[in-house]
Amino acid sequence: MLYTAEQLHVSADRALFVDMNSFFASVEQQVAPELRGRPVAVVPFLHDSTSVLAASVEAKQLGISTGTNVAEARRMAPSIKLLRVNAPLYRDYHRRVMGMLDQTRCKVTVKSIDEALLTVPKDLRGNSLELASQIRNNIYEVGDWLGCSIGLGPNMFIAKMATNAMKPNGLVQVLPEELQGFYSTLSLMNLYGVSYRSTKRFKALGIETPLDLYNAPLKYLQNHLGENTGLSWHLRMRGVEVDQKLTHRTSVGHQMTLTPNPATSLEELWPTISQLVAKVSHRLRKSGFSSHRLVCFVRYQDRTHWGKMMNQTQYINDLPTMLRSVKQGFTHLPFTSPVRLVGVSAINLRPTADTSYSLFPEERRAEQITSAIDLITEKFGVGSITTARNLTIAPVADHIGFGNAPDVAQMGY
């Protein structure tokens, strides 16, 4: 594994990580001032069987967090205000915040809907604390109830963990000479990107703490983790930037939880499925990809699962073809138990520009129909055109994941 001289050079404040505080709930409090100072939770559905997606600072102070059961949240905070997720609103504020960050001279990498990494130019690295303070003030101009925690460090890994050292509204810098002291305050599970499984693996090697990992000899790590992985951990723990690599999209998917009433037949399920396919198809085209394999999946009420893959004869992203393929896949669905969750994903992606167009008139017609749908959607918004059957049901709820979201600003949902 080769690293450039720039990567191997450890700069005290190369990375500036911005983590918005309780973003979804704070946005709700921003647009509804009467909610400020009150415990607020954003939920996928207004039903006691679901869980909290995001909690306000006030709710977190009462012990409520992402994943808390709604019934339990009501018990912990009887005055809590539950709000159904409003994805378009959060994306709007995401775009405003990222637009402000883009006005700095830093290279901005969107990490999720509420996080961004700024790579500070060399000539600004002596003034990164002032830059961080200015960014915080500018975010208050986007919304006076929107706070953020900012971490400064030699690489993304350390800067991200610095944001967790003082929440909410913290500003923490970790210098290279402070790393051992910083690691002594953390557990392995506190390390950015380390899962429970990785923690077990480290402990099996006698590495019980982040300080143990920092002090482990390079050769020992390479012998037990592999040459490249061992080297990456050795450098990462010392502040070398090893995690900023170009990534390529591998899948696009949408899913829907059927709450409170699960589905007991394909006829009942199909309107929801068709809306999910429309969203996947639209996102593929917006991001410039086509798919060679579609995946249908469900989770039953008894928590068992079913899935089906459909290989395509060519790369596709048009709606009629995707609907036909997915419908064929779901005809194999056994209703052994009521369906609680349904999803559709497109995998094996390739840039559409690298795929060949069909020469068959019926397939070209499907592409033309999809182009017309896109033109209407661009002018009047997502959901402005749908099948007649779908007019009789509620639209599929719009959800935002918390993982990597490089295309958040592109999506018009």
C-alpha atoms as one frame of an Amber mdcrd trajectory, in Angstrom:
protein
   0.000   0.000   0.000   1.486   3.309  -1.109   0.880   6.706   0.520   1.799
  10.098  -0.865   4.220  12.408   0.927   1.269  14.703   1.726  -0.601  11.819
   3.380   2.412  10.746   5.441   3.050  14.274   6.667   1.320  14.786  10.022
  -0.106  18.294  10.303  -1.628  19.323  13.636  -4.843  20.735  12.156  -5.179
  19.243   8.708  -8.708  17.921   9.376 -11.696  19.886  10.667 -14.794  17.778
  11.358 -18.234  19.394  11.726 -20.933  17.364  13.511 -24.333  19.059  13.774
 -25.934  18.674  17.207 -29.169  16.641  17.293 -29.676  17.810  13.718 -33.192
  16.583  12.854 -34.665  17.673  16.195 -32.763  20.985  16.157 -34.132  21.790
  12.699 -37.641  21.121  13.988 -36.966  23.501  16.889 -35.513  26.037  14.461
 -38.706  26.253  12.414 -41.035  25.961  15.446 -39.660  28.210  18.221 -42.325
  26.991  20.665 -40.468  23.642  20.762 -37.193  25.188  21.914 -36.111  24.109
  25.370 -38.530  21.156  25.288 -37.667  17.460  24.802 -38.351  16.604  21.145
 -38.007  13.299  19.310 -38.219  12.641  15.577 -39.850   9.284  14.777 -40.680
   7.404  11.555 -44.318   6.965  12.649 -46.473   8.330  15.434 -46.898   4.927
  17.051 -45.627   3.428  20.305 -44.223   0.350  18.526 -41.532   2.304  16.687
 -38.252   3.853  17.876 -36.740   7.315  18.074 -34.735   8.388  15.011 -33.296
  11.533  16.567 -33.603  13.230  19.943 -33.161  16.881  20.864 -30.471  17.978
  23.297 -33.163  18.327  25.966 -34.411  14.765  25.335 -30.876  13.383  25.438
 -30.398  14.973  28.857 -33.312  12.800  30.030 -31.695   9.627  28.677 -33.569
   9.414  25.369 -31.472   8.665  22.303 -31.620   7.169  18.828 -33.177   3.715
  19.111 -35.179   4.379  22.267 -38.633   2.789  22.017 -41.325   5.465  21.710
 -43.376   4.020  24.571 -40.269   4.097  26.774 -39.505   7.673  25.667 -42.997
   8.735  26.716 -42.422   7.132  30.116 -39.045   8.844  30.544 -40.370  12.250
  29.427 -44.192  12.551  29.598 -43.974  16.033  28.034 -41.911  14.911  25.041
 -43.063  16.187  21.654 -43.032  13.462  18.987 -42.687  14.611  15.387 -42.874
  12.473  12.272 -39.699  12.633  10.184 -39.689  15.507   7.673 -36.924  14.550
   5.248 -37.351  17.456   2.763 -36.971  19.958   5.609 -33.760  18.339   6.891
 -32.303  18.166   3.389 -33.089  21.854   2.912 -31.093  22.777   6.025 -28.371
  20.294   5.078 -27.938  22.130   1.769 -27.810  25.490   3.558 -25.137  24.310
   5.984 -23.060  22.620   3.280 -23.418  25.659   1.045 -21.977  27.782   3.828
 -19.085  25.343   4.340 -18.375  25.421   0.602 -17.717  29.149   0.910 -14.597
  28.439   2.974 -11.348  27.660   1.199 -11.399  24.124   2.582 -12.088  20.967
   0.601 -15.492  19.827   1.904 -16.403  16.124   1.993 -19.986  15.357   3.006
 -19.896  12.383   5.380 -23.627  12.211   6.174 -26.680  14.451   6.348 -25.344
  16.046   9.555 -21.560  15.662   9.231 -18.819  17.042   7.011 -15.039  16.838
   6.864 -13.097  19.945   5.880  -9.518  19.520   4.713  -7.799  22.756   5.719
  -5.413  24.340   3.170  -1.786  24.465   4.262  -1.692  28.240   4.556  -4.679
  28.257   6.941  -3.535  25.492   9.256  -2.020  27.850  11.779  -5.408  29.550
  12.191  -7.736  26.549  12.277  -9.221  27.387  15.679 -10.260  30.803  14.373
 -11.666  29.137  11.240 -13.660  26.692  13.385 -15.085  29.540  15.476 -16.093
  31.401  12.319 -17.796  28.293  10.937 -19.805  27.915  14.127 -20.905  31.557
  13.942 -21.879  31.127  10.295 -23.993  28.084  11.167 -25.866  30.231  13.688
 -26.631  32.535  10.774 -28.189  29.585   8.916 -30.296  28.928  11.998 -29.937
  30.460  15.452 -30.973  27.177  17.104 -28.561  25.044  15.071 -25.473  24.106
  17.024 -22.489  21.998  16.070 -19.510  20.285  17.626 -16.202  20.751  15.814
 -13.114  18.602  16.123  -9.649  19.502  14.879  -6.929  16.937  14.395  -4.180
  15.681  12.128  -6.554  13.303  10.311 -10.267  12.612   9.911 -10.182   9.701
  12.376  -8.928  11.875  15.243 -10.936  14.976  14.291 -14.185  12.985  14.281
 -13.462  11.578  17.756 -12.613  15.075  18.977 -16.194  16.154  18.158 -17.428
  13.568  20.673 -15.153  14.847  23.445 -17.352  17.853  24.204 -21.017  17.806
  23.200 -23.073  19.777  22.482 -21.435  22.842  20.916 -17.875  21.760  21.666
 -14.676  22.842  19.949 -11.806  20.450  20.641  -8.369  20.258  19.064  -6.131
  17.219  19.491  -2.468  17.862  18.703  -0.077  15.070  17.628   1.851  15.376
  20.903  -1.421  14.917  22.844  -2.444  11.647  21.227  -1.400   9.308  24.030
  -3.265  11.377  26.600  -6.307  11.572  24.318  -6.362   7.806  23.738  -6.069
   7.159  27.480  -9.562   8.691  27.914 -11.203   6.369  25.345 -12.307   2.761
  25.072 -11.888   0.664  21.918 -15.584   1.140  21.131 -14.998   4.922  21.179
 -12.633   4.649  18.206 -14.261   5.944  15.019 -15.322   3.064  12.791 -14.559
   0.299  15.317 -17.427  -2.149  15.738 -18.141  -4.619  18.515 -16.725  -7.361
  16.304 -13.491  -5.406  15.728 -13.224  -4.796  19.467 -13.389  -8.551  20.127
 -10.682  -9.131  17.535  -8.386  -6.518  19.078  -8.889  -7.959  22.546  -8.090
 -11.455  21.287  -4.706 -10.000  20.298  -4.144  -8.587  23.770  -5.090  -5.056
  22.704  -7.471  -3.931  25.454  -7.420  -0.146  25.004  -6.727   2.493  22.324
  -3.414   3.168  24.083  -2.487  -0.500  23.622  -3.294  -0.155  19.918  -1.204
   3.030  19.658   1.782   1.364  21.336   1.521  -1.964  19.484   4.588  -2.586
  17.268   3.936  -2.250  13.542   5.218  -5.761  12.861   2.863  -7.218  15.471
  -0.148  -5.510  13.863   0.858  -6.632  10.379   1.393 -10.226  11.501  -2.066
 -10.437  13.054  -4.194  -8.048  10.987  -2.512  -8.359   7.613   0.196  -6.218
   6.070  -2.028  -3.451   4.718  -4.573  -3.350   7.557  -1.831  -3.432  10.179
   0.019  -0.569   8.488  -3.193   1.460   8.159  -3.949   1.165  11.887  -0.357
   2.005  12.828  -0.445   5.184  10.721  -4.045   6.140  11.526  -3.416   6.093
  15.271  -0.459   8.462  14.743  -2.420  11.042  12.798  -1.584  10.027   9.227
  -4.536  10.460   6.845  -5.248   7.000   5.464  -9.039   7.069   5.227  -9.697
   9.667   2.550 -10.098   7.472  -0.495 -12.396   7.862  -3.471 -15.446   5.652
  -2.996 -17.791   4.333  -5.647 -21.495   3.770  -5.173 -22.340   0.052  -5.112
 -26.092   0.069  -4.471 -29.229   2.201  -4.289 -32.163   1.062  -2.179 -35.317
   2.072  -0.372 -37.374   0.262   2.241 -40.598   0.891   4.137 -41.822  -0.312
   7.532 -45.533  -1.087   7.447 -46.692   0.375  10.745 -49.102  -0.138  12.384
 -50.748  -2.560   9.925 -48.541  -5.223   8.259 -49.442  -6.566   4.799 -50.973
 -10.007   4.290 -51.122 -10.191   0.484 -49.175  -9.080  -2.570 -52.161  -7.059
  -3.752 -52.035  -5.108  -0.509 -48.233  -4.758  -0.695 -47.796  -3.842  -4.367
 -48.704  -0.101  -4.230 -45.947   0.409  -1.647 -43.495  -1.697  -3.671 -44.182
   0.296  -6.844 -43.463   3.574  -5.038 -40.189   2.149  -3.714 -39.190   1.057
  -7.231 -39.981   4.547  -8.540 -37.689   6.085  -5.915 -34.842   3.661  -6.644
 -35.228   4.189 -10.393 -35.227   7.988 -10.016 -32.156   7.965  -7.760 -30.252
   5.768 -10.197 -30.875   8.212 -13.017 -30.139  11.283 -10.890 -26.772   9.842
  -9.874 -25.971   8.586 -13.394 -26.003   4.837 -12.717 -27.675   1.738 -14.108
 -28.104  -1.642 -12.415 -27.552  -5.227 -13.556 -29.273  -6.862 -10.557 -32.346
  -6.015  -8.493 -33.060  -7.313  -4.999 -36.485  -7.722  -3.381 -36.664  -8.358
   0.351 -39.115  -8.424   3.227 -39.052  -8.890   6.968 -42.033 -10.670   8.445
 -43.783  -9.815  11.690 -42.129 -12.866  13.297 -38.724 -11.316  12.326 -37.909
 -13.959   9.703 -36.741 -12.752   6.286 -37.240 -13.461   2.589 -35.263 -12.211
  -0.382 -35.055 -12.652  -4.134 -32.452 -11.492  -6.699 -33.276 -10.777 -10.324
 -30.401 -10.624 -12.798 -30.989  -8.390 -15.820 -29.985  -9.084 -19.399 -28.554
  -5.563 -19.606 -27.939  -2.580 -17.325 -31.204  -0.759 -16.607 -32.540   2.281
 -14.753 -35.865   2.965 -16.506 -39.027   2.648 -14.421 -41.185   0.325 -16.601
 -38.444  -2.312 -16.906 -37.619  -2.160 -13.202 -41.308  -2.462 -12.261 -41.745
  -5.564 -14.444 -38.656  -7.235 -13.008 -39.506  -6.457  -9.390 -43.099  -7.587
  -9.819 -41.870 -10.885 -11.202 -39.586 -11.275  -8.211 -42.305 -10.576  -5.655
 -44.639 -13.169  -7.228 -42.440 -15.731  -5.416 -43.053 -14.121  -2.009 -44.631
 -16.607   0.452 -46.927 -14.998   3.018 -45.924 -17.271   5.890 -46.477 -14.355
   8.259 -47.685 -10.743   7.866 -45.040  -8.534   6.211 -43.707  -5.785   8.497
 -40.986  -4.337   6.212 -40.504  -4.341   2.438 -37.564  -3.116   0.387 -36.081
  -2.899  -3.103 -32.408  -2.407  -3.971 -30.433  -2.022  -7.173 -26.922  -3.484
  -7.038 -24.073  -4.241  -9.463 -24.068  -0.627 -10.609 -22.238   0.910 -13.546
 -22.174   4.507 -14.817 -24.942   4.780 -17.398 -22.521   6.503 -19.773 -20.522
   3.246 -19.881 -23.524   1.072 -20.845 -24.926   0.415 -24.294 -28.425   1.485
 -25.318 -30.973  -1.075 -26.438 -31.826  -1.234 -30.142 -35.254  -2.822 -29.563
 -38.180  -0.378 -30.022 -40.172  -1.666 -27.021 -37.180  -1.138 -24.710 -36.456
   2.304 -26.168 -40.121   3.164 -25.505 -39.619   2.388 -21.784 -36.664   4.796
 -21.726 -38.754   7.482 -23.437 -41.580   7.058 -20.869 -39.053   7.386 -18.060
 -37.549  10.533 -19.604 -41.010  12.090 -19.743 -41.607  11.186 -16.075 -38.277
  12.787 -15.146 -39.177  16.008 -16.953 -42.476  16.240 -15.053 -40.755  15.380
 -11.758 -38.086  18.026 -12.274 -40.721  20.686 -12.921 -43.392  19.762 -10.360
 -41.506  17.718  -7.744 -41.191  14.080  -6.694 -44.575  12.358  -6.428 -46.281
  14.743  -8.871 -46.802  11.834 -11.288 -47.779   8.343 -10.218 -49.940   5.405
 -11.250 -53.717   5.713 -10.911 -53.718   2.895  -8.382 -51.263   4.718  -6.131
 -53.575   7.734  -5.929 -55.709   5.776  -3.466 -52.921   5.162  -0.932 -50.659
   7.352   1.174 -47.234   8.067  -0.370 -44.259   6.103   0.921 -42.655   8.033
   3.753 -39.354   9.720   2.953 -36.493   8.592   5.162 -32.880   9.651   5.524
 -30.114   7.322   6.563 -27.338   8.392   8.898 -24.542   6.793   6.929 -22.408
   8.149   4.144 -24.584  10.434   2.017 -22.544  11.955  -0.808 -25.627  12.541
  -2.945 -27.953  14.010  -0.314 -27.961  17.415  -1.960 -28.864  15.933  -5.359
 -32.005  14.120  -4.274 -35.227  16.016  -4.557 -37.247  13.843  -2.210
